[in-house]
């Protein structure tokens, strides 16, 4: 069921991306409340954070884990990019709670460390499912890729998601 939902969600997001960003498109802020810099762990004195977007209405109890990553870097400032907003608005319109997870980036951290960060984020989300009013077993993951992102690819594969389900690359 989880993979079927993911496939349907990716088709919807892809359709939105083909149309591009329009001024009248809803923004994530219009559809959700955003809790910024939720700490899901620490490593070497650095906080690992995510932003949580909770739908304003009709939450379905399921979650989307959005891996904020591309070009070998994970930077939460990418969430302010209107094109990235398309990856958030479609799940939010359908009632998903979106966890926008950042991980340690290169050159300081290597791919296996980023994969470990993403695994830690999933453990945090599942253990705090009641706080976010989601089912701990009903989640899926997506990433935005314009450039190859080995950390996200490896993590998606290890989590049991076929690589064909990841989003991107788009031209």
DSSP file (Angstrom, degrees, kcal/mol; ACC not computed):
  #  RESIDUE AA STRUCTURE BP1 BP2  ACC     N-H-->O    O-->H-N    N-H-->O    O-->H-N    TCO  KAPPA ALPHA  PHI   PSI    X-CA   Y-CA   Z-CA
    1    1 A X     >        0   0    0      0, 0.0     4,-2.5     0, 0.0     5,-0.2   0.000 360.0 360.0 360.0 -41.5    0.0    0.0    0.0
    2    2 A X  H  >  +     0   0    0      1,-0.2     4,-2.2     2,-0.2     5,-0.1   0.908 360.0  46.5 -61.5 -42.7    2.8    2.4    0.9
    3    3 A X  H  > S+     0   0    0      2,-0.2     4,-2.4     1,-0.2    -1,-0.2   0.846 110.4  53.3 -71.1 -32.3    4.5    1.9   -2.5
    4    4 A X  H  > S+     0   0    0      2,-0.2     4,-2.3     1,-0.2    -2,-0.2   0.922 109.7  48.2 -65.6 -43.8    1.2    2.4   -4.3
    5    5 A X  H  X S+     0   0    0     -4,-2.5     4,-2.7     1,-0.2    -2,-0.2   0.917 111.3  51.2 -60.8 -42.9    0.6    5.7   -2.5
    6    6 A X  H  X S+     0   0    0     -4,-2.2     4,-2.8     2,-0.2     5,-0.2   0.925 108.8  50.0 -61.5 -45.5    4.1    6.8   -3.3
    7    7 A X  H  X S+     0   0    0     -4,-2.4     4,-1.9     1,-0.2    -1,-0.2   0.922 113.1  46.6 -59.7 -44.5    3.7    6.0   -7.0
    8    8 A X  H  X S+     0   0    0     -4,-2.3     4,-2.0     1,-0.2    -1,-0.2   0.911 112.9  49.7 -64.5 -42.0    0.5    8.0   -7.1
    9    9 A X  H  X S+     0   0    0     -4,-2.7     4,-2.5     1,-0.2    -2,-0.2   0.899 109.2  51.4 -64.3 -41.4    2.0   10.9   -5.2
   10   10 A X  H  X S+     0   0    0     -4,-2.8     4,-2.6     1,-0.2    -1,-0.2   0.872 107.7  52.5 -65.8 -36.3    5.0   11.0   -7.5
   11   11 A X  H  X S+     0   0    0     -4,-1.9     4,-2.3    -5,-0.2    -1,-0.2   0.931 111.0  47.6 -62.7 -44.4    2.8   11.1  -10.6
   12   12 A X  H  X S+     0   0    0     -4,-2.0     4,-1.8     2,-0.2    -2,-0.2   0.915 113.5  46.5 -63.9 -43.4    0.8   14.0   -9.1
   13   13 A X  H  X S+     0   0    0     -4,-2.5     4,-2.1     1,-0.2    -1,-0.2   0.911 111.3  52.7 -64.9 -41.5    4.0   15.9   -8.2
   14   14 A X  H  X S+     0   0    0     -4,-2.6     4,-1.9     1,-0.2    -2,-0.2   0.896 107.0  52.3 -61.8 -40.2    5.5   15.2  -11.7
   15   15 A X  H  X S+     0   0    0     -4,-2.3     4,-1.2     1,-0.2    -1,-0.2   0.906 109.6  49.8 -62.1 -40.2    2.4   16.6  -13.3
   16   16 A X  H  X S+     0   0    0     -4,-1.8     4,-1.0     1,-0.2    -1,-0.2   0.872 108.2  53.0 -65.2 -36.5    2.7   19.8  -11.3
   17   17 A X  H  < S+     0   0    0     -4,-2.1     3,-0.2     1,-0.2    -1,-0.2   0.840 102.0  58.5 -69.5 -32.7    6.4   20.1  -12.2
   18   18 A X  H  < S+     0   0    0     -4,-1.9    -1,-0.2     1,-0.2    -2,-0.2   0.867 106.7  48.7 -63.4 -34.3    5.6   19.9  -15.9
   19   19 A X  H  < S-     0   0    0     -4,-1.2    -1,-0.2    -3,-0.2    -2,-0.2   0.741 106.3-143.8 -76.6 -22.5    3.3   22.9  -15.5
   20   20 A X     <  -     0   0    0     -4,-1.0     2,-0.5    -3,-0.2    -1,-0.2  -0.198  35.2 -44.3  83.4 179.4    6.0   24.9  -13.6
   21   21 A X        -     0   0    0     -4,-0.1     2,-0.3    -2,-0.0    62,-0.1  -0.741  57.3-168.4 -90.0 126.5    5.5   27.3  -10.8
   22   22 A X    >   -     0   0    0     -2,-0.5     3,-1.5     1,-0.1    -2,-0.0  -0.830  31.1-120.2-112.5 154.3    2.7   29.8  -11.2
   23   23 A X  T 3  S+     0   0    0     -2,-0.3    -1,-0.1     1,-0.3    -2,-0.0   0.821 113.1  51.8 -61.9 -31.8    2.0   32.9   -9.0
   24   24 A X  T 3  S+     0   0    0      2,-0.1    -1,-0.3    -3,-0.0     2,-0.1   0.436  81.6 118.1 -89.1   2.2   -1.4   31.6   -8.0
   25   25 A X  S <  S-     0   0    0     -3,-1.5     2,-0.1     1,-0.1    -4,-0.0  -0.407  75.5-104.8 -63.9 141.5   -0.1   28.2   -6.9
   26   26 A X        -     0   0    0     -2,-0.1     2,-0.3     1,-0.1    63,-0.1  -0.425  33.9-137.6 -66.6 145.3   -0.7   27.5   -3.2
   27   27 A X    >>  -     0   0    0     -2,-0.1     3,-1.3     1,-0.1     4,-1.1  -0.680  22.9-110.4 -98.1 155.7    2.4   27.8   -1.1
   28   28 A X  H >> S+     0   0    0      1,-0.3     4,-1.4    -2,-0.3     3,-0.6   0.864 120.2  59.0 -52.7 -35.5    3.2   25.3    1.7
   29   29 A X  H 34 S+     0   0    0      1,-0.2    -1,-0.3     2,-0.2     5,-0.1   0.799 102.1  54.0 -65.3 -27.7    2.5   28.1    4.2
   30   30 A X  H <4 S+     0   0    0     -3,-1.3    -1,-0.2     1,-0.2    -2,-0.2   0.780 117.4  35.7 -73.5 -26.7   -1.1   28.4    2.8
   31   31 A X  H << S+     0   0    0     -4,-1.1    25,-2.9    -3,-0.6    26,-0.4   0.539 120.9  23.5-105.2 -10.3   -1.7   24.7    3.4
   32   32 A X  E  <  -A   55   0A   0     -4,-1.4     2,-0.4    23,-0.3    23,-0.2  -0.919  66.7-111.8-149.6 167.6    0.2   23.9    6.6
   33   33 A X  E     -A   54   0A   0     21,-2.3    21,-2.7    -2,-0.3     2,-0.5  -0.915  37.4-145.6-102.1 140.5    1.7   25.0    9.8
   34   34 A X  E     -A   53   0A   0     -2,-0.4     2,-0.6    19,-0.2    19,-0.2  -0.923  13.2-166.5-114.6 124.9    5.5   24.7    9.7
   35   35 A X  E     -A   52   0A   0     17,-2.8    17,-2.6    -2,-0.5     3,-0.4  -0.945  23.0-152.4-107.3 114.1    7.6   23.8   12.7
   36   36 A X  E     +     0   0A   0     -2,-0.6    15,-0.2    15,-0.2    -2,-0.0  -0.518  60.8  11.0 -91.1 153.1   11.2   24.7   11.9
   37   37 A X  E     +     0   0A   0      1,-0.2     2,-0.6    -2,-0.2    -1,-0.2   0.860  67.0 178.8  54.5  47.8   14.5   23.2   13.2
   38   38 A X  E     -A   50   0A   0     12,-3.1    12,-1.6    -3,-0.4     2,-0.5  -0.717  27.5-132.2 -76.4 121.8   13.1   20.1   14.9
   39   39 A X  E     +A   49   0A   0     -2,-0.6    10,-0.2    10,-0.2     3,-0.1  -0.660  32.1 172.6 -82.6 120.9   16.2   18.3   16.3
   40   40 A X  E     -     0   0A   0      8,-2.7     2,-0.3    -2,-0.5     9,-0.2   0.437  64.8 -30.1-105.5  -2.3   16.1   14.6   15.5
   41   41 A X  E     -A   48   0A   0      7,-1.0     7,-3.1     2,-0.0     2,-0.3  -0.963  55.3-117.1 171.7 178.0   19.6   13.9   16.7
   42   42 A X  E     -A   47   0A   0     -2,-0.3     2,-0.3     5,-0.2     5,-0.2  -0.980  18.2-178.9-136.7 149.3   23.2   15.2   17.2
   43   43 A X  E >  S-A   46   0A   0      3,-2.2     3,-2.3    -2,-0.3    -2,-0.0  -0.935  74.5 -10.5-149.9 132.1   26.5   14.2   15.8
   44   44 A X  T 3  S-     0   0    0     -2,-0.3     3,-0.1     1,-0.3    -1,-0.0   0.848 129.2 -54.3  50.5  39.4   29.9   15.7   16.7
   45   45 A X  T 3  S+     0   0    0      1,-0.2     2,-0.4     0, 0.0    -1,-0.3   0.488 113.0 120.3  78.5   3.3   28.1   18.5   18.5
   46   46 A X  E <   -A   43   0A   0     -3,-2.3    -3,-2.2     0, 0.0     2,-0.3  -0.849  62.3-127.5-104.2 135.1   26.0   19.4   15.5
   47   47 A X  E     -A   42   0A   0     -2,-0.4     2,-0.5    -5,-0.2    -5,-0.2  -0.627  13.5-145.3 -78.7 134.9   22.2   19.3   15.6
   48   48 A X  E     -A   41   0A   0     -7,-3.1    -8,-2.7    -2,-0.3    -7,-1.0  -0.897  31.3-173.2 -96.7 126.4   20.5   17.3   12.9
   49   49 A X  E     -A   39   0A   0     -2,-0.5    53,-2.0   -10,-0.2     2,-0.3  -0.785  23.1-174.9-127.4 163.2   17.2   19.0   12.0
   50   50 A X  E     -AB  38 101A   0    -12,-1.6   -12,-3.1    -2,-0.3     2,-0.4  -0.966  23.1-129.4-144.4 157.9   14.1   18.7   10.0
   51   51 A X  E     - B   0 100A   0     49,-2.1    49,-3.2    -2,-0.3     2,-0.5  -0.925  21.8-147.7-106.8 139.0   11.1   21.0    9.3
   52   52 A X  E     -AB  35  99A   0    -17,-2.6   -17,-2.8    -2,-0.4     2,-0.6  -0.935   7.8-164.6-113.4 123.5    7.7   19.5    9.9
   53   53 A X  E     -AB  34  98A   0     45,-3.2    45,-2.5    -2,-0.5     2,-0.5  -0.927   7.6-168.0-107.4 112.8    4.8   20.7    7.7
   54   54 A X  E     -A   33   0A   0    -21,-2.7   -21,-2.3    -2,-0.6    43,-0.1  -0.886  27.4-114.4-103.3 126.4    1.4   19.7    9.2
   55   55 A X  E     -A   32   0A   0     -2,-0.5   -23,-0.3   -23,-0.2     4,-0.2  -0.305  15.4-137.9 -60.4 140.0   -1.6   20.1    7.0
   56   56 A X  S    S+     0   0    0    -25,-2.9     2,-0.3     1,-0.1    -1,-0.1   0.815  83.0  18.0 -68.3 -30.8   -4.1   22.7    8.2
   57   57 A X  S    S+     0   0    0    -26,-0.4    -1,-0.1     1,-0.1    38,-0.1  -0.986 118.0  13.0-143.9 153.8   -7.1   20.5    7.4
   58   58 A X        -     0   0    0     -2,-0.3     2,-0.2     1,-0.2    -1,-0.1   0.879  65.3-169.2  53.6  50.3   -8.0   16.9    6.7
   59   59 A X        -     0   0    0     -4,-0.2    37,-0.2     1,-0.1    -1,-0.2  -0.493  12.1-154.0 -65.7 137.6   -4.8   15.2    7.8
   60   60 A X        -     0   0    0     35,-2.6    36,-0.1     2,-0.2    -1,-0.1   0.424  35.3-113.8 -97.6   0.8   -4.8   11.6    6.7
   61   61 A X  S    S+     0   0    0     34,-0.5    74,-3.3     1,-0.3     2,-0.2   0.487  81.6 110.9  82.5   1.6   -2.5   10.2    9.4
   62   62 A X        -     0   0    0     33,-0.3    35,-2.2    72,-0.2     2,-0.3  -0.691  54.6-142.4-106.9 163.0    0.2    9.3    6.9
   63   63 A X  E     -cd  97 139A   0     75,-2.1    77,-1.6    -2,-0.2     2,-0.5  -0.916   8.8-153.3-128.5 151.6    3.6   11.0    6.4
   64   64 A X  E     -cd  98 140A   0     33,-2.6    35,-2.9    -2,-0.3     2,-0.8  -0.994  12.9-151.3-118.3 126.7    6.0   11.9    3.6
   65   65 A X  E     -cd  99 141A   0     75,-3.2    77,-2.4    -2,-0.5     2,-0.7  -0.881  13.9-162.8 -98.0 109.9    9.7   12.1    4.4
   66   66 A X  E     -cd 100 142A   0     33,-2.5    35,-2.2    -2,-0.8     2,-0.8  -0.846  10.3-144.3 -98.2 114.6   11.1   14.6    2.0
   67   67 A X  E     -cd 101 143A   0     75,-2.8     2,-1.4    -2,-0.7    77,-0.8  -0.698   8.8-148.9 -82.3 109.6   14.9   14.4    1.8
   68   68 A X        +     0   0    0     33,-2.5    35,-0.4    -2,-0.8     2,-0.3  -0.652  52.8 116.9 -81.6  95.5   16.2   17.9    1.4
   69   69 A X        +     0   0    0     -2,-1.4    75,-0.3    75,-0.3     2,-0.2  -0.993  22.7 138.2-163.1 149.0   19.2   17.2   -0.7
   70   70 A X  B >   +E   73   0B   0      3,-1.9     3,-1.4    -2,-0.3    78,-0.1  -0.758  65.8  30.0 171.4 146.5   20.8   17.7   -4.1
   71   71 A X  T 3  S-     0   0    0      1,-0.3    78,-0.1    77,-0.2     3,-0.1   0.828 127.8 -63.9  62.2  31.8   24.2   18.5   -5.5
   72   72 A X  T 3  S+     0   0    0     76,-0.3    34,-1.6     1,-0.2     2,-0.4   0.542 117.6 101.6  72.2   8.8   25.9   16.7   -2.6
   73   73 A X  B <   -E   70   0B   0     -3,-1.4    -3,-1.9    32,-0.2     2,-0.6  -0.964  57.2-156.1-128.9 141.6   24.5   19.2   -0.2
   74   74 A X        +     0   0    0     -2,-0.4     2,-0.4    29,-0.3    -5,-0.2  -0.958  27.4 163.8-114.5 111.3   21.6   19.2    2.3
   75   75 A X    >   -     0   0    0     -2,-0.6     3,-2.1     1,-0.1     4,-0.2  -0.972  34.5-152.2-135.6 117.4   20.4   22.7    3.0
   76   76 A X  G >  S+     0   0    0     -2,-0.4     3,-1.8     1,-0.3     4,-0.2   0.690  91.4  76.8 -64.5 -17.1   17.1   23.6    4.6
   77   77 A X  G >  S+     0   0    0      1,-0.3     3,-1.8     2,-0.2    -1,-0.3   0.746  78.8  73.9 -63.6 -20.9   17.2   27.0    2.8
   78   78 A X  G X  S+     0   0    0     -3,-2.1     3,-1.7     1,-0.3     6,-0.3   0.764  80.3  72.4 -61.6 -23.5   16.2   25.0   -0.3
   79   79 A X  G <  S+     0   0    0     -3,-1.8    -1,-0.3     1,-0.3    -2,-0.2   0.700  89.4  60.1 -65.7 -18.1   12.7   24.8    1.2
   80   80 A X  G <  S+     0   0    0     -3,-1.8     2,-0.4    -4,-0.2    -1,-0.3   0.506  80.0 105.2 -86.9  -4.6   12.2   28.5    0.5
   81   81 A X  S X> S-     0   0    0     -3,-1.7     4,-1.6    -4,-0.2     3,-0.6  -0.638  72.1-138.2 -76.8 126.5   12.6   27.9   -3.3
   82   82 A X  H 3> S+     0   0    0     -2,-0.4     4,-0.7     1,-0.2    -1,-0.1   0.832 102.7  56.0 -56.4 -34.0    9.3   28.1   -5.1
   83   83 A X  H >4 S+     0   0    0      1,-0.2     3,-0.8     2,-0.2     4,-0.5   0.887 106.3  49.8 -66.9 -37.0   10.1   25.0   -7.3
   84   84 A X  H X> S+     0   0    0     -3,-0.6     3,-1.4    -6,-0.3     4,-0.7   0.828  97.5  70.7 -68.3 -30.5   10.8   22.9   -4.1
   85   85 A X  H >X S+     0   0    0     -4,-1.6     4,-2.9     1,-0.3     3,-0.8   0.802  87.4  64.9 -55.6 -29.6    7.4   24.1   -2.8
   86   86 A X  H <X S+     0   0    0     -3,-0.8     4,-1.2    -4,-0.7    -1,-0.3   0.845  97.2  55.0 -62.4 -32.7    5.8   21.9   -5.5
   87   87 A X  H <4 S+     0   0    0     -3,-1.4     4,-0.4    -4,-0.5    -1,-0.2   0.718 115.7  39.0 -72.5 -19.6    7.2   18.9   -3.7
   88   88 A X  H <X S+     0   0    0     -3,-0.8     4,-1.9    -4,-0.7    -2,-0.2   0.823 108.8  57.5 -95.9 -38.9    5.6   20.0   -0.5
   89   89 A X  H  X S+     0   0    0     -4,-2.9     4,-2.8     1,-0.2     5,-0.2   0.882 100.4  55.6 -67.5 -39.5    2.2   21.3   -1.7
   90   90 A X  H  X S+     0   0    0     -4,-1.2     4,-1.1     1,-0.2    -1,-0.2   0.950 112.1  41.6 -62.4 -49.5    0.9   18.2   -3.4
   91   91 A X  H  4>S+     0   0    0     -4,-0.4     5,-2.5     1,-0.2     3,-0.3   0.904 115.1  52.6 -62.8 -37.9    1.3   15.9   -0.4
   92   92 A X  H ><5S+     0   0    0     -4,-1.9     3,-1.7     1,-0.2    -2,-0.2   0.897 104.7  54.8 -64.8 -39.4    0.0   18.7    1.9
   93   93 A X  H 3<5S+     0   0    0     -4,-2.8    -1,-0.2     1,-0.3    -2,-0.2   0.812 109.0  50.0 -61.3 -28.4   -3.2   19.1   -0.3
   94   94 A X  T 3<5S-     0   0    0     -4,-1.1    -1,-0.3    -3,-0.3    -2,-0.2   0.286 125.0-101.4 -96.2   9.6   -3.8   15.4    0.2
   95   95 A X  T < 5S+     0   0    0     -3,-1.7   -35,-2.6     1,-0.3   -34,-0.5   0.558  70.7 144.8  89.8   8.4   -3.4   15.5    4.0
   96   96 A X      < -     0   0    0     -5,-2.5     2,-0.5   -37,-0.2    -1,-0.3  -0.572  48.8-130.5 -79.2 142.4    0.1   14.1    4.4
   97   97 A X  E     - c   0  63A   0    -35,-2.2   -33,-2.6    -2,-0.2     2,-0.5  -0.831  28.3-146.3 -85.0 128.6    2.3   15.4    7.2
   98   98 A X  E     -Bc  53  64A   0    -45,-2.5   -45,-3.2    -2,-0.5     2,-0.7  -0.876  13.4-164.2-108.1 125.8    5.6   16.3    5.5
   99   99 A X  E     -Bc  52  65A   0    -35,-2.9   -33,-2.5    -2,-0.5     2,-1.0  -0.924   8.0-159.1-105.6 108.6    9.0   15.9    7.3
  100  100 A X  E     -Bc  51  66A   0    -49,-3.2   -49,-2.1    -2,-0.7     2,-0.4  -0.777  18.6-164.3 -92.3 101.0   11.6   17.8    5.4
  101  101 A X  E     -Bc  50  67A   0    -35,-2.2   -33,-2.5    -2,-1.0     2,-0.3  -0.723  11.6-164.3 -97.7 130.2   14.8   16.2    6.6
  102  102 A X        -     0   0    0    -53,-2.0     2,-0.3    -2,-0.4   -33,-0.1  -0.806  10.8-168.0-104.3 154.5   18.3   17.6    6.2
  103  103 A X        -     0   0    0    -35,-0.4   -29,-0.3    -2,-0.3    11,-0.1  -0.849  37.0 -70.0-133.7 168.8   21.4   15.4    6.7
  104  104 A X        -     0   0    0     -2,-0.3     2,-0.2     9,-0.2    13,-0.1  -0.364  58.2-146.6 -60.1 140.3   25.2   15.9    7.1
  105  105 A X     >  -     0   0    0    -31,-0.1     4,-2.4   -32,-0.1     3,-0.4  -0.681  17.5 -66.2-114.7 162.7   26.7   17.1    3.8
  106  106 A X  T  4 S+     0   0    0    -34,-1.6   -32,-0.1     1,-0.3     4,-0.1  -0.527 103.3  34.6 -74.8 150.5   29.9   16.8    1.8
  107  107 A X  T  4 S+     0   0    0     -2,-0.2    -1,-0.3     2,-0.1   -34,-0.0  -0.998 127.9  39.1 -89.3  -7.8   32.7   17.6    2.1
  108  108 A X  T  4 S+     0   0    0     -3,-0.4     2,-0.4     1,-0.1    -2,-0.2   0.903 122.5  36.7 -70.0 -39.1   32.6   17.1    5.9
  109  109 A X  S  < S-     0   0    0     -4,-2.4     2,-0.2     2,-0.0    -1,-0.1  -0.878  76.5-139.0-117.4 147.2   30.4   14.0    5.8
  110  110 A X    >>  -     0   0    0     -2,-0.4     4,-1.7    -4,-0.1     3,-1.0  -0.524  35.1 -92.1-100.8 170.1   30.4   11.1    3.4
  111  111 A X  H 3> S+     0   0    0      1,-0.3     4,-2.5     2,-0.2     5,-0.2   0.858 121.2  53.9 -52.6 -48.1   27.5    9.2    1.9
  112  112 A X  H 3> S+     0   0    0      1,-0.2     4,-2.0     2,-0.2    -1,-0.3   0.856 108.6  51.7 -59.4 -31.2   27.3    6.4    4.5
  113  113 A X  H <> S+     0   0    0     -3,-1.0     4,-2.0     2,-0.2    -1,-0.2   0.887 108.9  49.7 -70.3 -37.9   27.1    9.1    7.2
  114  114 A X  H  X S+     0   0    0     -4,-1.7     4,-2.2     2,-0.2    -2,-0.2   0.902 109.3  52.1 -65.7 -40.0   24.2   10.8    5.4
  115  115 A X  H  X S+     0   0    0     -4,-2.5     4,-2.2     1,-0.2    -2,-0.2   0.914 108.6  50.9 -60.8 -42.5   22.4    7.5    5.1
  116  116 A X  H  X S+     0   0    0     -4,-2.0     4,-2.2    -5,-0.2    -1,-0.2   0.879 107.9  53.4 -62.8 -37.7   22.8    7.0    8.8
  117  117 A X  H  X S+     0   0    0     -4,-2.0     4,-2.2     2,-0.2    -2,-0.2   0.920 108.7  48.7 -62.4 -43.4   21.4   10.5    9.4
  118  118 A X  H  X S+     0   0    0     -4,-2.2     4,-2.1     2,-0.2    -2,-0.2   0.886 110.2  51.0 -66.5 -38.3   18.3    9.6    7.3
  119  119 A X  H  X S+     0   0    0     -4,-2.2     4,-2.2     1,-0.2    -1,-0.2   0.910 109.6  51.0 -62.8 -40.8   17.8    6.3    9.2
  120  120 A X  H  X S+     0   0    0     -4,-2.2     4,-2.3     1,-0.2    -2,-0.2   0.894 107.6  53.3 -62.5 -40.5   18.0    8.3   12.5
  121  121 A X  H  X S+     0   0    0     -4,-2.2     4,-2.8     1,-0.2    -1,-0.2   0.914 108.0  49.8 -62.0 -42.9   15.4   10.7   11.2
  122  122 A X  H  X S+     0   0    0     -4,-2.1     4,-2.8     1,-0.2     5,-0.2   0.915 109.9  50.8 -63.6 -42.4   13.0    7.9   10.4
  123  123 A X  H  X S+     0   0    0     -4,-2.2     4,-2.3     1,-0.2    -1,-0.2   0.912 111.8  48.3 -60.3 -41.4   13.5    6.4   13.9
  124  124 A X  H  X S+     0   0    0     -4,-2.3     4,-1.4     2,-0.2    -2,-0.2   0.940 112.3  47.9 -63.3 -47.6   12.8    9.8   15.4
  125  125 A X  H  < S+     0   0    0     -4,-2.8     3,-0.4     1,-0.2    -2,-0.2   0.929 114.0  46.6 -60.7 -46.3    9.6   10.3   13.3
  126  126 A X  H >< S+     0   0    0     -4,-2.8     3,-1.1     1,-0.2    -1,-0.2   0.883 112.1  49.9 -65.5 -38.1    8.3    6.8   14.1
  127  127 A X  H 3< S+     0   0    0     -4,-2.3    -1,-0.2     1,-0.2    -2,-0.2   0.716 116.6  42.2 -75.2 -17.9    9.0    7.2   17.8
  128  128 A X  T 3X S+     0   0    0     -4,-1.4     4,-1.4    -3,-0.4     3,-0.4   0.075  77.3 120.3-109.7  22.0    7.2   10.5   17.9
  129  129 A X  H <>>S+     0   0    0     -3,-1.1     5,-2.2     1,-0.2     4,-0.6   0.875  72.6  53.4 -56.5 -41.0    4.3    9.5   15.7
  130  130 A X  H >45S+     0   0    0      1,-0.2     3,-0.8    -4,-0.2    -1,-0.2   0.891 104.3  56.0 -63.2 -38.0    1.7   10.2   18.4
  131  131 A X  H 345S+     0   0    0     -3,-0.4    -1,-0.2     1,-0.2    -2,-0.2   0.856 116.0  37.1 -60.7 -34.5    3.1   13.8   18.8
  132  132 A X  H 3<5S-     0   0    0     -4,-1.4    -1,-0.2    -3,-0.3    -2,-0.2   0.366 110.5-121.9 -99.8   3.3    2.5   14.4   15.0
  133  133 A X  T <<5 +     0   0    0     -3,-0.8     2,-0.3    -4,-0.6    -3,-0.2   0.917  67.5 129.8  54.8  49.9   -0.7   12.4   14.9
  134  134 A X      < -     0   0    0     -5,-2.2     2,-0.5    -6,-0.1    -1,-0.2  -0.883  67.3-105.3-126.1 161.0    0.6   10.0   12.2
  135  135 A X    >   -     0   0    0    -74,-3.3     3,-1.7    -2,-0.3   -72,-0.2  -0.764  26.9-142.0 -81.9 123.4    0.7    6.2   11.9
  136  136 A X  T 3  S+     0   0    0     -2,-0.5    -1,-0.1     1,-0.3     3,-0.1   0.686 100.6  45.6 -64.4 -15.1    4.3    5.1   12.5
  137  137 A X  T 3  S+     0   0    0      1,-0.2     2,-0.6   -11,-0.1    -1,-0.3   0.365  96.6  78.2-106.3   4.0    4.0    2.5    9.8
  138  138 A X    <   +     0   0    0     -3,-1.7   -75,-2.1   -77,-0.2     2,-0.3  -0.694  66.6 112.8-117.2  78.7    2.4    4.6    7.1
  139  139 A X  E     -d   63   0A   0     -2,-0.6     2,-0.3   -77,-0.2   -75,-0.2  -0.959  38.0-169.0-142.1 159.4    5.1    6.8    5.6
  140  140 A X  E     -d   64   0A   0    -77,-1.6   -75,-3.2    -2,-0.3     2,-0.4  -0.912  15.4-132.8-141.9 168.9    6.9    7.1    2.3
  141  141 A X  E     +d   65   0A   0     -2,-0.3     2,-0.3   -77,-0.2   -75,-0.2  -0.967  20.5 172.4-132.8 143.4    9.9    9.0    1.2
  142  142 A X  E     -d   66   0A   0    -77,-2.4   -75,-2.8    -2,-0.4     2,-0.3  -0.946   9.0-163.6-139.8 161.7   10.8   11.2   -1.8
  143  143 A X  E     -d   67   0A   0     -2,-0.3    24,-0.7   -77,-0.2     2,-0.6  -0.985  20.6-125.9-144.3 155.0   13.7   13.4   -2.8
  144  144 A X        -     0   0    0    -77,-0.8     2,-0.5    -2,-0.3   -75,-0.3  -0.896  31.8-177.4-101.1 122.0   14.2   16.2   -5.3
  145  145 A X        +     0   0    0     -2,-0.6    24,-0.9    22,-0.5    25,-0.6  -0.940  31.1 149.9-129.5 114.5   17.1   15.5   -7.6
  146  146 A X  S    S+     0   0    0     -2,-0.5     2,-0.3     1,-0.2    -1,-0.1   0.646  88.4  28.9-100.0 -29.7   18.5   17.7  -10.3
  147  147 A X  S    S-     0   0    0     -3,-0.2    -1,-0.2     1,-0.0   -76,-0.2  -0.854 109.3 -81.5-119.9 161.5   21.9   16.3   -9.8
  148  148 A X        -     0   0    0     -2,-0.3     2,-0.4    -3,-0.1   -76,-0.3  -0.343  39.3-165.7 -62.4 140.5   22.6   12.8   -8.6
  149  149 A X     >  -     0   0    0      1,-0.1     4,-2.4   -78,-0.1     5,-0.2  -0.821   7.5-174.6-130.3  92.9   22.4   12.4   -4.8
  150  150 A X  H  > S+     0   0    0     -2,-0.4     4,-3.1     1,-0.2     5,-0.3   0.852  82.6  57.2 -58.6 -36.8   24.0    9.1   -3.8
  151  151 A X  H  > S+     0   0    0      1,-0.2     4,-2.4     2,-0.2    -1,-0.2   0.947 111.7  41.1 -61.0 -47.9   23.0    9.5   -0.1
  152  152 A X  H  > S+     0   0    0      2,-0.2     4,-2.8     1,-0.2     5,-0.2   0.910 116.1  50.4 -67.1 -41.2   19.3    9.8   -1.0
  153  153 A X  H  X S+     0   0    0     -4,-2.4     4,-2.4     2,-0.2    -2,-0.2   0.945 112.9  45.2 -61.1 -48.8   19.6    7.0   -3.6
  154  154 A X  H  X S+     0   0    0     -4,-3.1     4,-2.8     1,-0.2     5,-0.2   0.924 114.8  48.5 -61.8 -44.3   21.3    4.6   -1.2
  155  155 A X  H  X S+     0   0    0     -4,-2.4     4,-2.2    -5,-0.3    -2,-0.2   0.928 111.2  49.2 -64.1 -44.6   18.9    5.4    1.6
  156  156 A X  H  <>S+     0   0    0     -4,-2.8     5,-2.9     2,-0.2     4,-0.3   0.907 113.5  47.2 -61.3 -41.4   15.8    5.0   -0.6
  157  157 A X  H ><5S+     0   0    0     -4,-2.4     3,-1.5    -5,-0.2    -2,-0.2   0.939 113.2  47.3 -65.5 -46.2   17.1    1.6   -1.9
  158  158 A X  H 3<5S+     0   0    0     -4,-2.8    -1,-0.2     1,-0.3    -2,-0.2   0.815 107.4  57.3 -66.1 -28.9   18.0    0.3    1.6
  159  159 A X  T 3<5S-     0   0    0     -4,-2.2    -1,-0.3    -5,-0.2    -2,-0.2   0.530 125.6-102.7 -79.1  -4.3   14.6    1.5    2.9
  160  160 A X  T < 5S+     0   0    0     -3,-1.5     2,-0.6     1,-0.3    -3,-0.2   0.607  78.3 133.3  96.5  12.8   13.0   -0.8    0.3
  161  161 A X      < -     0   0    0     -5,-2.9    -1,-0.3    -6,-0.2    -2,-0.1  -0.860  58.7-122.0 -97.4 123.7   12.0    1.9   -2.3
  162  162 A X    >   -     0   0    0     -2,-0.6     3,-2.3     1,-0.2     4,-0.3  -0.340  22.0-122.0 -58.5 143.7   12.9    1.0   -5.9
  163  163 A X  G >  S+     0   0    0      1,-0.3     3,-1.3     2,-0.2    -1,-0.2   0.733 109.2  71.2 -64.0 -19.5   15.1    3.8   -7.3
  164  164 A X  G 3  S+     0   0    0      1,-0.2    -1,-0.3     3,-0.0    -2,-0.1   0.687  91.2  61.4 -68.4 -14.7   12.5    4.3  -10.0
  165  165 A X  G <  S+     0   0    0     -3,-2.3    -1,-0.2     2,-0.1    -2,-0.2   0.555  80.4 101.0 -88.4  -8.1   10.3    5.8   -7.4
  166  166 A X  S <  S-     0   0    0     -3,-1.3     2,-0.4    -4,-0.3   -22,-0.1  -0.451  80.8-109.6 -75.5 154.7   12.6    8.6   -6.5
  167  167 A X        -     0   0    0    -24,-0.7   -22,-0.5    -2,-0.1     2,-0.1  -0.681  56.6 -52.3 -84.6 130.5   11.8   12.0   -8.0
  168  168 A X        -     0   0    0     -2,-0.4   -22,-0.2     1,-0.3     2,-0.1  -0.428  13.1-149.0 110.3-179.0   14.1   13.4  -10.7
  169  169 A X        -     0   0    0    -24,-0.9     2,-0.4    -2,-0.1    -1,-0.3   0.645  52.1-176.4 -76.2 151.7   16.2   14.3  -12.4
  170  170 A X              0   0    0    -25,-0.6    -1,-0.1    -3,-0.1    -3,-0.0  -0.849 360.0 360.0-111.7 147.9   14.1   16.9  -14.2
  171  171 A X              0   0    0     -2,-0.4    -1,-0.1    -3,-0.0   -25,-0.0   0.355 360.0 360.0-119.2 360.0   15.2   19.1  -17.1
